[in-house]
Amino acid sequence: MTIRDLKTFRDADAALQAVTGIYEASRQAIRARFERFLAGERSGAPVDACYPYLGITVGLENIVIEERPAFGSLAYSGTYGTTLTRPDLFADYYREQIDLLLRHHKVPVEVGVSRRRIPLPFVIEQATAALTQRDLLAMENVFTLPDLSATDDAIANGTYLAAAGEPLPLALFTAERVDFALQRIFHYTGTDPEHFQRFMLFTNYQRYVEEFVSLGRQQARAGGEYVAFVEPGNVTWPNPQTGAEVSGEPPRYLPQMPAYHLVRPDKLGITLVNIGVGPSNAKTITDHLAVLRPHCWLMIGHCGGLRRSQKLGDYALAHAYVREDHVLDEDLPPWVPVPPIAEIQVALQQAAMNITGLKGADLKTRLRTGTVASTDNRNWELRYQDLYRRFSQSRAIAIDMESATIAANGFRLRVPYGTLLCVSDRPLHGEIKMSSMANAFYRESVKQHLQIGLEAIRILREAGTDQLHSRKLRSFDEPGFR
């Protein structure tokens, strides 16, 4: 990789300032050239606006032997590098990762200008919206457009092989992959990426959203730890202490997977996303939210109970998954185990105790730990004979369509994950989901279930986020960035 204007830094803030300077200069160059393009200047050399590069060279004498940290260090000697984007959005994350590399390896980092040009739509989203076909052809001679051949998950999937002379990967995602995801996040959720918090809840039922919206607006008005509640359309309900007014405009139509954010200044608030039903949505949104490097994501949806001893409203805490969803088979083969994350399991169980008031044997009557099966067939009940043996052999206690996908993608993309489901029907035992039964069930279960999810996040946050990012999610040749 040809890097221009390389400079070395031994201070994370100085390195981040250099990264920001390069990125902002490139972004301004693109904006200025686009204005001239709209004014009629169609020809000329392609605009020279590239992503910042961050690299580090580590010798054998610089390898960390004693501390063995989960992230922020490199296991082998060599030169590592990555392109970076949006330092305004990722400043805290970049600063932390750079500081860890400097402290662990005692060698400077390098910052320069990469050869990867920033695509125009990643700077000006609506750049191509009102242009004619002739304008678009002329644009290709002047600006860089997204190149999907250079945008993939090979690093995260463990299949990337650096070409001779190229640095080894320093981060899971290149700048182009991050920018691609940031665009998709707004498209699917209706809110800008800067509103997303580092603790995320996923649900598959609208009633959880309604309960969360009511709670979120109340929390924002209360003037406590949360500074705002943000809804699709970037509609913001501010904490009165900030002096801000309600802003934003609700969208005419809700996006495919609307997101809602209970915002803290340190980003350690809570985001809830209604991912709807099905593994495709679950994979799509987690593919993109992973670039924000959340501290964890939790599934708190409904499921079918598979055991006669279960009752409607009981909880299923997943400690294993049967992956019948198939959407990740090419990225994470089905033979790869998806282990439970102990810290999250403990937090979810403790939260269930705190909210229900049940302990010991009494808690076990309401909460069962076991295997959750996720399927891509919503009418799996019609394949009862085929699936009965699989349920029995896997010891499955619950079935849904999203949990295994969310857990598997968390494992693949190094985001701690967990699942606490609520039994809404028992198809194998004659209790299929009907509207009258469902309404009564929802009224009684949704609020408590959501409270358990929120309580689990409180427990995890107060315990400290570092304990979540353990080595169990890292490969033996893991990039340095978390």
PyMOL commands that set and color helices and strands:
alter all, ss='L'
color gray80, all
select helices_A, chain A and resi 12-38+60-62+87-105+120-122+133-142+148-150+154-157+175-189+193-195+206-222+240-242+279-292+342-356+360-364+380-394+403-412+427-429+435-463+465-468+471-473
alter helices_A, ss='H'
color red, helices_A
select strands_A, chain A and resi 4-9+50-58+78-83+109-117+168-169+199-203+228-231+235-238+259-263+270-274+296-299+302-305+315-324+367-375+396-400+417-425
alter strands_A, ss='S'
color yellow, strands_A
deselect
rebuild
show_as cartoon
